[in-house]
Amino acid sequence: MKNIPDLMQRFGRFKISAELLRAPSPELQDFMSYVIVVRCEMDFATDKLSYTALSLFFETVPENSVYPDYSIGFARPTRDYCPNCQQKWTGGFTVRKL
């Protein structure tokens, strides 16, 4: 419970394609288990869902600031580190601030 105050300051936005949600992978399900969605909107022009959420994977956002955008990558890793994105793999997904 000690992480709850910190979590309440870790807002972020990300998008996931509707196609990926129609046939969810274990990696997508794993990632979504780490977020608390506070807003979700469908963008029919791009066929993507835009999420605003809380997650310990997001950076702390100061009050009255714009929430940062994140890129969520899904893959089955062959190693523990992704050399292209300079991120450590977390299960089968990466979280990278844009």
C-alpha positions as CSV (number, residue, x, y, z in Angstrom):
1,M,0.0,0.0,0.0
2,K,3.0,2.4,0.4
3,N,3.1,2.8,-3.4
4,I,-0.5,4.2,-3.7
5,P,0.4,7.9,-3.2
6,D,3.2,7.6,-5.8
7,L,0.9,5.8,-8.2
8,M,-1.6,8.6,-8.1
9,Q,1.0,10.9,-9.7
10,R,2.0,8.5,-12.5
11,F,-0.4,9.4,-15.3
12,G,0.3,8.6,-18.9
13,R,-1.4,8.3,-22.3
14,F,-1.0,5.5,-24.8
15,K,-2.7,4.0,-27.8
16,I,-3.5,0.4,-28.8
17,S,-4.9,-0.7,-32.1
18,A,-8.4,-2.1,-32.1
19,E,-7.1,-5.0,-34.2
20,L,-4.8,-6.0,-31.3
21,L,-7.6,-5.8,-28.9
22,R,-9.8,-8.1,-31.0
23,A,-7.4,-10.9,-30.5
24,P,-5.5,-10.1,-27.3
25,S,-2.1,-11.6,-26.7
26,P,-0.7,-12.7,-23.4
27,E,1.7,-9.8,-23.6
28,L,-1.2,-7.3,-24.0
29,Q,-3.1,-8.9,-21.1
30,D,0.1,-8.8,-19.0
31,F,0.6,-5.0,-19.7
32,M,-3.0,-4.1,-19.0
33,S,-2.8,-5.8,-15.6
34,Y,-0.3,-3.1,-14.6
35,V,-2.5,-0.1,-15.5
36,I,-5.6,1.6,-14.0
37,V,-7.5,3.1,-17.0
38,V,-9.2,6.3,-16.1
39,R,-10.3,7.3,-19.6
40,C,-10.6,5.4,-23.0
41,E,-11.7,6.8,-26.3
42,M,-12.0,5.1,-29.7
43,D,-10.4,7.0,-32.6
44,F,-12.3,5.6,-35.6
45,A,-10.0,7.4,-38.1
46,T,-6.9,5.5,-36.9
47,D,-8.8,2.4,-35.6
48,K,-7.0,2.8,-32.2
49,L,-8.1,3.2,-28.7
50,S,-6.5,6.1,-26.7
51,Y,-6.0,5.5,-23.0
52,T,-5.3,7.7,-20.1
53,A,-4.1,5.6,-17.2
54,L,-2.1,5.3,-14.0
55,S,0.8,2.9,-13.9
56,L,4.1,2.5,-11.9
57,F,5.7,2.2,-15.4
58,F,5.0,5.8,-16.1
59,E,7.0,8.8,-14.7
60,T,5.7,11.0,-12.0
61,V,3.8,13.9,-13.4
62,P,3.8,17.3,-11.5
63,E,0.4,18.8,-10.7
64,N,-1.3,20.8,-13.5
65,S,1.0,19.3,-16.1
66,V,0.1,17.6,-19.4
67,Y,0.2,13.9,-19.2
68,P,3.1,12.4,-21.3
69,D,2.5,10.0,-24.2
70,Y,4.0,6.5,-24.1
71,S,4.7,3.9,-26.7
72,I,3.9,0.4,-25.7
73,G,5.7,-2.4,-27.6
74,F,4.7,-6.0,-27.6
75,A,7.0,-8.9,-28.5
76,R,8.2,-12.2,-27.3
77,P,11.7,-11.4,-26.2
78,T,14.7,-13.5,-27.0
79,R,16.8,-11.7,-24.4
80,D,16.4,-9.6,-21.3
81,Y,17.3,-6.3,-22.9
82,C,16.1,-4.5,-26.0
83,P,19.1,-2.9,-27.7
84,N,17.0,-0.8,-30.2
85,C,14.8,0.9,-27.6
86,Q,17.3,1.0,-24.7
87,Q,14.7,-0.5,-22.4
88,K,14.7,-3.5,-20.2
89,W,12.0,-6.1,-21.2
90,T,9.2,-6.5,-18.7
91,G,7.5,-9.7,-19.6
92,G,6.6,-9.4,-23.2
93,F,6.2,-5.6,-23.5
94,T,8.2,-2.4,-23.3
95,V,7.1,1.0,-22.1
96,R,8.9,4.0,-23.6
97,K,8.1,7.7,-23.2
98,L,7.7,9.6,-26.5
